[in-house]
Amino acid sequence: MKIGFIGYGSMAEALASKWVEKHSLFIGGRNREKAEKLAKKLGKAVEFGSEKEAASFGDVVVLATPHEAVFDAIEAAGGSDAFAGKVLLDINNPVELSDFLAKSYDGVSLAEAIAKAVPNAHVVKAFNMCQAKVWQMNPPKFDDRLLVVMYCGDDEKAKQKIAVLIEDVGCEAKDIGDLKYSRMLEPAAAIVIKLLFSGHGTYTVLNLIQPEV
């Protein structure tokens, strides 16, 4: 796959480091020097440049900015038309640190609000429930159980691509349904974030325990 990242922070680095061996990557953002720094750290001829170039490059485009910057990043990448036909992976958590509650966008999730802003893209929500160091684990495993990554979206082919990327990180992919179920994933992540800020360890996660597996 060709994967364009809009953002170059710890989450982008953690995920890109797991995908660089199997996929073609592009790191994009408003600060070209930071994009270049991460691209060179990843190696393997990873390309870098602007948000617009990242959106143009990727069959899958990862929104890896802070949640407050998501819609500005979409505009910087060229707006809705820049994402037409692409898989848009939302890994963000719209959590207010003042009360650790997930923000609502007129009654819907951030992922759904993104889908409204880019109606011709295929938005999938995933990778939002752990912090970056968990994705650096090889593999992410807890109590001898692989981490189960829940994801959701409205397009089956788009979700199949994200399932492959989840497995490439070393996790088990679990489809929980349509994009509307991101209204469950974002508050679930808020629980983890609250625990982390309350002093719990870096590798605090909510995992799905499946006795039948």
C-alpha positions as a Markdown table, in Angstrom:
| # | Residue | x | y | z |
|---|---|---|---|---|
| 1 | Met | 0.0 | 0.0 | 0.0 |
| 2 | Lys | 0.9 | 3.6 | -0.4 |
| 3 | Ile | 0.4 | 5.4 | 2.9 |
| 4 | Gly | 0.5 | 9.1 | 3.4 |
| 5 | Phe | 0.8 | 10.6 | 6.9 |
| 6 | Ile | -0.4 | 14.0 | 7.7 |
| 7 | Gly | 1.5 | 14.6 | 10.9 |
| 8 | Tyr | 4.9 | 13.5 | 12.2 |
| 9 | Gly | 4.5 | 13.1 | 16.0 |
| 10 | Ser | 4.9 | 10.1 | 18.2 |
| 11 | Met | 1.9 | 8.2 | 16.8 |
| 12 | Ala | 2.9 | 8.7 | 13.2 |
| 13 | Glu | 6.4 | 7.5 | 14.0 |
| 14 | Ala | 5.2 | 4.4 | 15.9 |
| 15 | Leu | 2.9 | 3.3 | 13.2 |
| 16 | Ala | 5.1 | 4.2 | 10.3 |
| 17 | Ser | 8.0 | 2.2 | 11.9 |
| 18 | Lys | 5.8 | -0.9 | 11.7 |
| 19 | Trp | 4.7 | -0.3 | 8.2 |
| 20 | Val | 7.8 | 0.9 | 6.5 |
| 21 | Glu | 9.1 | -2.6 | 5.7 |
| 22 | Lys | 5.9 | -3.6 | 3.7 |
| 23 | His | 4.5 | -0.4 | 2.4 |
| 24 | Ser | 5.5 | 2.8 | 0.7 |
| 25 | Leu | 5.3 | 5.8 | 3.0 |
| 26 | Phe | 5.1 | 9.6 | 2.8 |
| 27 | Ile | 5.4 | 11.9 | 5.8 |
| 28 | Gly | 3.7 | 15.2 | 5.3 |
| 29 | Gly | 2.9 | 18.3 | 7.4 |
| 30 | Arg | 3.1 | 22.0 | 7.7 |
| 31 | Asn | 6.7 | 21.9 | 9.0 |
| 32 | Arg | 8.8 | 20.4 | 6.3 |
| 33 | Glu | 11.9 | 20.0 | 8.5 |
| 34 | Lys | 10.0 | 17.9 | 11.0 |
| 35 | Ala | 8.6 | 15.8 | 8.2 |
| 36 | Glu | 12.0 | 15.3 | 6.7 |
| 37 | Lys | 13.5 | 14.4 | 10.1 |
| 38 | Leu | 11.0 | 11.6 | 10.6 |
| 39 | Ala | 11.3 | 10.4 | 7.0 |
| 40 | Lys | 15.1 | 10.1 | 7.4 |
| 41 | Lys | 14.7 | 8.3 | 10.8 |
| 42 | Leu | 12.4 | 5.7 | 9.2 |
| 43 | Gly | 14.8 | 5.2 | 6.2 |
| 44 | Lys | 13.9 | 3.0 | 3.3 |
| 45 | Ala | 13.5 | 5.9 | 1.0 |
| 46 | Val | 10.5 | 7.4 | 2.8 |
| 47 | Glu | 9.3 | 10.5 | 1.1 |
| 48 | Phe | 8.3 | 13.7 | 2.8 |
| 49 | Gly | 6.7 | 17.1 | 2.0 |
| 50 | Ser | 3.5 | 19.0 | 2.5 |
| 51 | Glu | 0.0 | 17.9 | 3.6 |
| 52 | Lys | -1.2 | 18.2 | 0.0 |
| 53 | Glu | 1.6 | 16.0 | -1.2 |
| 54 | Ala | 0.9 | 13.4 | 1.5 |
| 55 | Ala | -2.8 | 13.3 | 0.5 |
| 56 | Ser | -1.9 | 13.0 | -3.2 |
| 57 | Phe | 0.6 | 10.2 | -2.5 |
| 58 | Gly | -1.5 | 7.9 | -0.3 |
| 59 | Asp | -4.1 | 5.3 | -1.2 |
| 60 | Val | -4.5 | 5.4 | 2.6 |
| 61 | Val | -4.0 | 8.7 | 4.3 |
| 62 | Val | -3.5 | 8.8 | 8.1 |
| 63 | Leu | -4.7 | 11.9 | 10.0 |
| 64 | Ala | -2.0 | 11.9 | 12.7 |
| 65 | Thr | -2.3 | 15.5 | 13.9 |
| 66 | Pro | -3.7 | 16.7 | 17.3 |
| 67 | His | -7.4 | 16.4 | 17.2 |
| 68 | Glu | -7.8 | 20.2 | 17.3 |
| 69 | Ala | -5.9 | 20.5 | 14.0 |
| 70 | Val | -7.7 | 17.8 | 12.0 |
| 71 | Phe | -9.9 | 20.1 | 10.0 |
| 72 | Asp | -7.2 | 22.6 | 9.3 |
| 73 | Ala | -5.0 | 19.8 | 8.1 |
| 74 | Ile | -7.7 | 18.6 | 5.7 |
| 75 | Glu | -8.0 | 22.1 | 4.3 |
| 76 | Ala | -4.2 | 22.4 | 4.0 |
| 77 | Ala | -4.2 | 19.2 | 2.1 |
| 78 | Gly | -6.5 | 20.6 | -0.5 |
| 79 | Gly | -9.9 | 20.1 | 1.1 |
| 80 | Ser | -12.5 | 17.5 | 0.4 |
| 81 | Asp | -11.5 | 16.9 | -3.2 |
| 82 | Ala | -8.0 | 15.9 | -2.2 |
| 83 | Phe | -9.3 | 12.8 | -0.4 |
| 84 | Ala | -11.8 | 11.6 | -3.0 |
| 85 | Gly | -11.7 | 7.8 | -3.3 |
| 86 | Lys | -9.0 | 7.4 | -0.6 |
| 87 | Val | -9.1 | 5.6 | 2.7 |
| 88 | Leu | -8.8 | 8.2 | 5.4 |
| 89 | Leu | -7.6 | 6.7 | 8.7 |
| 90 | Asp | -8.6 | 8.7 | 11.8 |
| 91 | Ile | -6.5 | 7.8 | 14.8 |
| 92 | Asn | -7.4 | 10.9 | 16.9 |
| 93 | Asn | -9.1 | 11.3 | 20.2 |
| 94 | Pro | -11.1 | 14.5 | 20.8 |
| 95 | Val | -10.7 | 14.4 | 24.5 |
| 96 | Glu | -10.7 | 17.5 | 26.7 |
| 97 | Leu | -8.0 | 17.3 | 29.3 |
| 98 | Ser | -10.0 | 19.6 | 31.6 |
| 99 | Asp | -12.5 | 16.8 | 32.3 |
| 100 | Phe | -11.3 | 13.8 | 30.2 |
| 101 | Leu | -14.6 | 13.6 | 28.3 |
| 102 | Ala | -14.8 | 12.9 | 24.6 |
| 103 | Lys | -15.9 | 15.9 | 22.6 |
| 104 | Ser | -19.1 | 15.6 | 20.5 |
| 105 | Tyr | -19.5 | 17.3 | 17.1 |
| 106 | Asp | -23.2 | 18.1 | 17.0 |
| 107 | Gly | -24.1 | 14.7 | 18.4 |
| 108 | Val | -21.6 | 12.7 | 16.4 |
| 109 | Ser | -18.0 | 11.5 | 16.8 |
| 110 | Leu | -14.9 | 13.2 | 15.4 |
| 111 | Ala | -14.6 | 10.4 | 12.8 |
| 112 | Glu | -18.2 | 11.0 | 11.6 |
| 113 | Ala | -17.5 | 14.8 | 11.5 |
| 114 | Ile | -14.5 | 14.1 | 9.3 |
| 115 | Ala | -16.6 | 11.9 | 7.1 |
| 116 | Lys | -19.0 | 14.8 | 6.6 |
| 117 | Ala | -16.2 | 17.1 | 5.8 |
| 118 | Val | -14.8 | 14.7 | 3.2 |
| 119 | Pro | -17.8 | 12.8 | 1.9 |
| 120 | Asn | -16.0 | 11.2 | -1.0 |
| 121 | Ala | -13.4 | 9.6 | 1.2 |
| 122 | His | -13.7 | 6.3 | 3.0 |
| 123 | Val | -13.1 | 7.1 | 6.7 |
| 124 | Val | -12.1 | 4.4 | 9.1 |
| 125 | Lys | -11.5 | 4.8 | 12.8 |
| 126 | Ala | -8.7 | 2.8 | 14.4 |
| 127 | Phe | -5.5 | 2.9 | 16.5 |
| 128 | Asn | -7.0 | 5.5 | 18.8 |
| 129 | Met | -7.2 | 3.5 | 22.0 |
| 130 | Cys | -3.5 | 3.3 | 23.0 |
| 131 | Gln | -0.6 | 5.7 | 23.2 |
| 132 | Ala | 2.4 | 5.6 | 20.9 |
| 133 | Lys | 4.6 | 3.3 | 23.0 |
| 134 | Val | 2.1 | 0.5 | 22.8 |
| 135 | Trp | 2.3 | 0.5 | 19.0 |
| 136 | Gln | 6.1 | 0.2 | 19.3 |
| 137 | Met | 5.8 | -3.1 | 21.2 |
| 138 | Asn | 6.8 | -6.1 | 19.1 |
| 139 | Pro | 4.1 | -7.4 | 19.2 |
| 140 | Pro | 1.7 | -5.5 | 21.4 |
| 141 | Lys | 0.9 | -8.4 | 23.9 |
| 142 | Phe | -0.6 | -8.4 | 27.4 |
| 143 | Asp | -1.0 | -11.4 | 29.6 |
| 144 | Asp | 0.1 | -13.5 | 26.7 |
| 145 | Arg | -2.8 | -12.1 | 24.6 |
| 146 | Leu | -2.3 | -10.1 | 21.5 |
| 147 | Leu | -3.8 | -6.6 | 21.6 |
| 148 | Val | -7.2 | -6.5 | 19.8 |
| 149 | Val | -7.6 | -3.3 | 17.8 |
| 150 | Met | -11.2 | -2.4 | 17.2 |
| 151 | Tyr | -12.0 | -0.5 | 14.1 |
| 152 | Cys | -15.1 | 0.8 | 12.3 |
| 153 | Gly | -16.1 | 2.4 | 9.0 |
| 154 | Asp | -18.8 | 2.4 | 6.3 |
| 155 | Asp | -16.8 | 0.9 | 3.4 |
| 156 | Glu | -15.9 | -2.8 | 3.5 |
| 157 | Lys | -12.9 | -2.5 | 1.2 |
| 158 | Ala | -11.5 | 0.4 | 3.1 |
| 159 | Lys | -11.9 | -1.6 | 6.4 |
| 160 | Gln | -10.1 | -4.6 | 4.8 |
| 161 | Lys | -7.1 | -2.4 | 4.1 |
| 162 | Ile | -7.0 | -1.1 | 7.7 |
| 163 | Ala | -7.3 | -4.7 | 9.0 |
| 164 | Val | -4.1 | -5.5 | 7.1 |
| 165 | Leu | -2.4 | -2.6 | 8.7 |
| 166 | Ile | -3.6 | -3.7 | 12.1 |
| 167 | Glu | -2.2 | -7.1 | 11.6 |
| 168 | Asp | 1.1 | -5.6 | 10.3 |
| 169 | Val | 1.5 | -3.9 | 13.7 |
| 170 | Gly | 1.2 | -7.4 | 15.2 |
| 171 | Cys | -2.3 | -7.1 | 16.6 |
| 172 | Glu | -5.6 | -8.8 | 16.0 |
| 173 | Ala | -8.2 | -6.8 | 14.0 |
| 174 | Lys | -11.8 | -6.6 | 15.2 |
| 175 | Asp | -14.4 | -5.0 | 13.0 |
| 176 | Ile | -17.1 | -3.5 | 15.2 |
| 177 | Gly | -19.3 | -2.2 | 12.4 |
| 178 | Asp | -20.3 | 1.1 | 10.8 |
| 179 | Leu | -18.5 | 4.4 | 11.4 |
| 180 | Lys | -21.2 | 5.4 | 13.8 |
| 181 | Tyr | -19.6 | 3.1 | 16.3 |
| 182 | Ser | -16.7 | 5.5 | 16.6 |
| 183 | Arg | -19.0 | 7.1 | 19.1 |
| 184 | Met | -18.0 | 4.2 | 21.3 |
| 185 | Leu | -14.3 | 4.0 | 20.5 |
| 186 | Glu | -13.6 | 7.7 | 21.3 |
| 187 | Pro | -15.1 | 7.7 | 24.8 |
| 188 | Ala | -13.4 | 4.3 | 25.5 |
| 189 | Ala | -10.1 | 6.0 | 24.6 |
| 190 | Ala | -10.9 | 8.8 | 27.0 |
| 191 | Ile | -11.0 | 6.2 | 29.8 |
| 192 | Val | -7.4 | 5.2 | 29.0 |
| 193 | Ile | -6.3 | 8.8 | 28.7 |
| 194 | Lys | -7.8 | 9.6 | 32.1 |
| 195 | Leu | -6.0 | 6.7 | 33.6 |
| 196 | Leu | -2.7 | 7.7 | 32.0 |
| 197 | Phe | -3.0 | 11.2 | 33.4 |
| 198 | Ser | -3.9 | 9.8 | 36.8 |
| 199 | Gly | -0.5 | 8.0 | 37.0 |
| 200 | His | -1.1 | 4.6 | 35.4 |
| 201 | Gly | 1.8 | 3.2 | 33.4 |
| 202 | Thr | 2.5 | 4.0 | 29.7 |
| 203 | Tyr | 1.3 | 0.5 | 28.6 |
| 204 | Thr | -2.2 | 0.8 | 30.1 |
| 205 | Val | -4.7 | -0.5 | 27.6 |
| 206 | Leu | -8.3 | -1.8 | 27.3 |
| 207 | Asn | -8.0 | -5.2 | 25.7 |
| 208 | Leu | -10.8 | -7.5 | 24.4 |
| 209 | Ile | -10.6 | -10.8 | 26.2 |
| 210 | Gln | -12.2 | -13.6 | 24.1 |
| 211 | Pro | -12.4 | -16.9 | 26.0 |
| 212 | Glu | -13.2 | -18.7 | 22.8 |
| 213 | Val | -9.9 | -17.6 | 21.2 |
